[in-house]
Amino acid sequence: MKKEILQGLVKKLEGERDVIQAEIGLYLDSGNVIPAHTNFAEEIENFVDKLAHVHEKLKLLKFMVDNIEL
């Protein structure tokens, strides 16, 4: 049961990762999404920070699923 919980968290984070990647794509592909007052580079950096955080959590959870006896 514990392993299933960790696997569920992995799937949740993979979904978050996919959403963040899609948002980055929208910002990069469409100038219409960004109002004139928005700092483009800062917004992209915020998304990259979120993506890095999710990536690190995914690495740890996948390690736990694969290597820790639960």
MOWOPE-V696695 format. One line per field, one symbol per residue. ss: DSSP state (H for helix, E for strand, - for the rest). burial: I if it has 24 or more other C-alpha atoms within 12 Angstrom, else O. A space follows every 10 residues. Layout:
BEGIN
ss->???
burial->???
END
This chain:
BEGIN
ss->-HHHHHHHHH HHHHHHHHHH HHHHHHHHH- HHH------H HHHHHHHHHH HHHHHHHHHH HHHHHHH---
burial->OOOOOIOOOI OOIIOOIOOI IOIIOOIOOO OOOOOOOOOO OOOOOOIOOO IOOIIOOIOO IIOOOOOOOO
END
